[in-house]
Amino acid sequence: MNSEKHYAVAIDGPSGAGKSSVAKAAAKRLGAVYVDTGAIYRTIGLAAKRAGILPEDAQRLAGLLTRLSIELTYDAQGAQRMLLNGEDVSDDIRTPEISRSASAVSAVPAVRAFLLEMQREAARTRCVLMDGRDIGTVVLPQAEVKIFLTASPEARAKRRFKELREKGDGSSYETVLAELQQRDAQDMNRAIAPLRQAEDAVLVDTSELDFDGSVDAVCAVIREKLEQ
């Protein structure tokens, strides 16, 4: 693979597919930059919470956006940091409450339009791996490599269930599976930028793969596409 070549990799897929962790590891292996688009939406969700605005209140959210300054930066170790009006909120956005808020605000057209250019700008000057639900279809339709990373609902639920158990969460496997299937339905059927596999995306199913195997599979697709 030509290390001098500038490229963008779009990784889409359903909730619980491991997009963020796999994309981050693959980017490190390839010497590229990982862009966590979910963190950007979480920052909007945090701003809405602090302003006392319900995530589904599209009109007030649109007004809030005009008063926000959101920056995506990287620290000395290369980790992504999110700045909200100059304040580093990278840790504040990692709570379950803000995660739910991010999911809600991401369905608001004004929010998606506001953040679209920021996401595209991140890919203009760097080699990036960017993950989300509409990266290959909407955000970076001209990406050199597109991957749809998925796994069966049962496999994704088992992984999520294990993670929650390790954090002391007592949710049952059945509850985790039902919530994941509900999120899938919401993402695939939303009016704005629904989750779907881009026509030119390579399907990578990790149902039978462990983490390292998933990273290997993603890196193999990227290398093959960039060498064509």
Buried (B, 14 or more C-beta within 10 A) or exposed (E): BEEEEEBBBBBBBBBBBBBBBBBBBBBBEBEBBBBBBBBBBBBBBBBBBEEEBEBEBBEBBBEBBEEBEBEBEEEEEEEBBBBBEEEEBBEBBEBEEBBEBBBBBBBBEBBBEBBBEBBBEBBEEBBBBBBBBBBBBBBBEEBBBBBBBBBEBEBBBBBBBEEBEEEEEEEEBEEBBEBBBEBBEBBEEBEEBBBBBBEEBBEBBBEEBEEEEBBBBBBEBBEEBBEE
